[in-house]
Amino acid sequence: MASQQPYYRQGSPLTIRLNSLVGRLARHGISLLGTAELSVPGRKSGRPQRIPVNPYRHRGAQYLVSARGHSQWVRNMRAAGAGELRVGRTVRHFTAAEIPDAERVEVLRGYLKRWGWEVGPYFQGVTARSTDAELLAAAPDHPVFRITTTRNA
């Protein structure tokens, strides 16, 4: 019996180049619609791995959602339990806790309302207008971390 691999959609070469540009812009203080550069230690190398993300605020808490599934930054975040978000010289160090699938529905719905135009293709037809059951079915494919700022640098 073959084991099922966790969902992951790798970016196209164009997407990878655009992510690199968006990350560099955030690193230099230009946030496009709220983007930030995430830095998390590599789980094997320990070296910082950087990627642009769309932090999402919901009911007073801040979240990071992995639109593409169980990506490298997700695996690194699970191992490290912490990271930092940067926009220019503003760096926010944080701890991260992955939330259970059942708690993801409201966060995913709000995230898709805010960022669906950008990340919709990675959600395989699930949108902000999908039913709770449809969002719950998609939740295992899209890890969500609640982040808590520990200090600003």
N, C-alpha and C positions, 0 to 999 in steps of 0.2 A: 504494500500500500504506500503510495507516494505521499510525502508530507506537503502540505500546502504552504507556499511561500507567502509571507506577509505582503500586502499590497504596496507597490512602489512604482511610480511613474517617473522615469528619468526625463530630464528636460531635453529639448531639442538643442542642437548647436546654437541656434539663434537665441533661444531662451537662456542658455548658459551664458552667452555673451551679454545679453541684456541684464541678467542678474549680476554679472560682474560689474557692469556700469552702474547699476542702481546701488550696489554695495559700496563702490568707490565714492559715489556722490554722497551717500549717508556718512561715510567715514570723514568726508570733507565738509560736512555740515549742511548738506542739501538733502532734505527728506522729501521724497515724492509721496504726497498724500498720506503721510504718517509712517513711511517705511523707516526701518532702522537696520543697522548691521549687527547681527548676532555673532558673538564669538563664544565658542564653547571648546574646552580642551578635548583633543582627540582621545578616544578611549584606549588606543594602543600607543600612539606617539606622544601624547601629552601636549603636543603643539596646538596652539589655537587654530580652530577651523572657523572660517568666516563665511557668512551667507546673509543676504538681505532677507528680512522677514517683515510681516505686517502685524505688529502687536495689536491686539484687540481688547478693548475695555468693555466689560459687561458687569453690571450691578456692582460697580466699585472695585472689581478685581481686574487684573490684566492677564491675558492669555496669549500663548503662542500656539498656533494651529498649523499642523503639517498638511498642507493641501495635497502634496504628492505622496503621502503615506509614510511608511517606515523608512525614512531616508537616513543618510549618515548623520545629519545633525540630530535627529531624533535618538538614534542609538547612542551618540556621544552624550546627549543631554541625560538620558537614562543612567548612564554610567557616572557622569559628573554630578548631577543634581543641582547644577548651578551654571551660571554664565554671565555674560554682560551684553548690554545693548548700547550701541553708540550712534550718536548723531553729532558729527563734528567733535568738539572737545567735551561734550557732555557724555559721560559714560555712567550707566546705571548697572551696578552689580546686583545680581539677584540669585535667589534660590528658586528651584523649580520642582513642582510636584505634578506628576501625570494624573489626570483625573479619570475616573472610571467611565466606561462607555455610556452608562445610563445618565451621567451628569453632563454629557457632551451635547445633547440635543439642543438646548437653548443657546449654548455658545456657538455651535455650528450654524444654527439658523441666523443668528446675528452676524456672524463672520461672513456668511454667504450674502447677506443683505449688503454689507459694507464692501466686500471684496469679490463677490461672485463674478463680476465683469472680468476680473483678472484670473481667478482660480477655478472658475466653473468647469472647464474641461476636465480637470482632475477629479471631479466629484461624480463622474459617470451618470449624469442626468439628474442628480439630486440638486435641488435649488433651495433658496430661502422659503419658497412656497410649498415645498414638499411636506408631507404629513410627518408627524412625530415618529410614526413607525418607520417611514422611509429614512429619516435622519438617524434613527437608532440603528437601523440595519447598516448604514454607511459608517457609523461611528468607529467600529474597530479598524477601519482603513485609514482613519485620520486622527492620529494622536494629538491630544490637547494637553498643554502644560499650563497650570496656574503659576504665575511668577510673582515673587514677592521681593521688592527692592530691599537690599541690605545696606547699600550705601551708594552715594553718587561720588564720582571722581571728577 
